[in-house]
Amino acid sequence: MPSAEIISIGTELLLGEIVDTNAPYLARLLRDIGVDLYRKTTIGDNTKRIAQIIQESLQRCDIIITTGGLGPTVDDPTREAVALAIGVPTEYRPELWEQIQARFQRYGRQPTENNRRQAFIPQGAVPVENQVGTAPAFIVDREEKIIISLPGVPREMEYLMQNHFLPYLRQRFDLHGIIKARVIHTAGIGESQIDEMIGDLETLSNPTIGLLAHSGQVDVRITAKANSENEADQMIQELEKIVQERLGDMIYGADQDTLEGKAFETLQSKGWNLVVLEAGLNGDLIKRLASNPLLFLGGKVLTNTPGPDELNELAISYRQSSHAQVALGISLIPGAEKQDIYLSLISPDETQQFHRPYGGAPGNASRWAVNHALNLLRKL
C-alpha cells in the first residue's frame, strides 16, 4: 500500500485561530482507499519552511497532499513552495487565467490583477480546474512521488478530492484495498486496566488495536487492512469478539453509540423516566440528557455542593415531587489534591450511594463525573 502525508498550510491554523477540518477529512478518505497515512503537519505561510517540509516528506512517503495557500495574495505561498521543493520555477498558464476569469464572471464580478497569481503553478505540474472556486489545484508527478496541492476552503477541497483526486489516486497506484476501523467504547474502567486485559492484542500487526483514553471513558480502536470491505469486516469481527469476551459489560457500544444513548435504552426497557440533581458540573449532565425529553423529565443545578447524606435526601425528595421513577444526584466537591464526587441513585428497585474520588486534571473532573453518572444509569 502506498503511504501519504498531509501538510496543512496557513498561519491561522498554526496559531489556532481556526480549526483544521481538512486534515481529518483527508485522513478518512485515504484510510478508506487503502493508503497508509504516516504524518499530518501544520505549517505557517512561509515559502522556505513549506518547501523544507515537502522535501522531508518526499523522503518518507509516496503521496503528499497540501491544503491551503493557493489564494491570490502575497501570503499564499504554496505554488512557490512546491516549485522550490522540487527545484523548478513557477510558470504562467493562460488557460488557468481564462478559467479564473470565467469563474468570476459567473459570480458577476471582475478579477483583480493579483488573481492572476493563481494562474502560476510549478513548471511541469498538471493543473486541475476548480469548478467550485477560483483557486486551481495541481498535481506534481515525478520519480514515483506525487504532490497534490488543494485549496484550503473545505467545500472546494472536498469537491476536488471526491471528483478528481480520489479517482486519480486509485488509478495511479492501482488501489483496490481498504483500511477500515471500528471503535469500541468502554466506561467504568481505566486505560491501564484495559491494557492489562488486552495488551497482547495490541501487538498484532493486522488488524491492529490501539487505546484512546478520555475522561471516564476509554476507546478501543480496531483497524484492519484488507483487499475488500467484506474481508476487513470479517477481520474486525473476529478480533472484536475476543475483546468483548475479555472486557464484558465494561463495553457499552461502538462507533456512534453514546453513553447517554445507552442510558436511555436501559430506562426505556424498564419503562422508567428520570430526573437529575447536579452540583459543581455547570449543568453538563443535564445538557447530555436533554436530547430525550420523553424519558428525561428535567434537572436542577444546585447552588451549593452537598455532601453524600444531604445529596441523597435531596434526590429522594426531588424524585417524589416530580413523580419520576428514577432520580440521580451528583455533587462534585473540589479539593486541593483531589476532587470528591458523590452520587445518589434512587430507583424503584433500590437506593444506591457512591463515592468516586478523582485525582486527575481539575478541568476534566466534570466530564469524568458525568460519564460515571451515565454509566450508572446504563447499568440500572
HUCOR-V841503 format. One record per backbone hydrogen bond with DSSP energy under -0.5 kcal/mol. NH is the residue of the N-H (numbers start at 0). CO is the residue of the C=O. If there is no record, write none. Layout:
nh=<NH;NH>
co=<CO;CO>
This chain:
nh=<3;4;5;6;7;7;8;8;9;12;13;14;15;16;17;20;24;25;26;27;28;29;30;31;32;33;34;35;37;37;38;40;42;45;49;50;51;52;53;54;55;56;57;58;58;59;60;61;62;63;64;65;65;66;67;75;76;77;78;80;81;82;83;84;85;86;86;87;90;92;93;95;96;97;98;99;100;101;102;103;104;105;106;107;108;114;115;116;117;118;119;120;122;124;125;126;127;130;132;135;136;137;138;139;140;141;141;144;145;146;147;148;148;149;149;155;156;157;158;159;160;161;162;163;164;165;167;168;169;170;171;172;173;174;175;177;178;179;179;181;183;183;184;185;186;187;193;194;195;196;197;198;200;201;201;202;203;205;206;207;209;211;213;215;216;217;218;219;220;220;221;221;222;222;223;225;231;232;233;234;235;236;237;238;239;240;241;242;243;244;245;246;247;249;250;251;252;254;256;261;262;263;264;265;266;267;268;269;270;270;271;273;274;275;276;277;278;283;286;287;288;289;291;294;295;296;296;297;299;301;301;305;310;311;312;313;314;315;316;317;318;319;320;321;322;322;323;325;326;327;328;329;330;331;332;332;333;338;339;340;341;341;342;343;344;345;345;346;346;351;353;355;357;363;364;367;368;369;370;371;372;373;374;375;376;377;378;379>
co=<35;62;38;64;5;40;6;66;42;9;9;10;12;11;11;18;20;21;22;23;24;25;26;27;28;30;29;1;3;35;3;5;7;43;45;46;47;48;49;50;51;52;53;54;55;56;56;2;2;145;4;63;147;6;149;72;74;68;68;76;77;78;79;80;81;82;83;82;120;118;91;92;92;93;94;95;96;97;98;99;100;101;102;104;103;111;112;113;114;115;116;90;88;121;138;124;136;128;129;133;127;148;125;146;138;139;144;141;61;139;63;137;146;65;147;152;152;153;154;155;156;157;158;159;159;160;163;164;165;166;167;168;170;169;173;225;30;177;223;221;181;219;252;217;249;215;189;190;191;192;193;194;197;197;198;199;200;206;222;222;220;218;216;213;213;185;211;183;209;218;181;219;207;220;179;177;227;228;229;230;231;232;233;234;235;236;237;238;239;240;241;242;243;246;247;184;184;182;253;257;258;259;260;261;262;263;264;265;266;267;266;294;325;297;327;299;329;280;282;283;284;285;288;291;291;273;294;273;275;277;299;303;306;307;308;309;310;311;312;313;314;315;316;317;318;319;318;272;345;274;343;276;341;278;330;339;331;357;332;355;330;339;353;328;351;326;343;344;349;344;342;340;338;360;361;363;364;365;366;367;368;369;370;371;372;373;374;376>
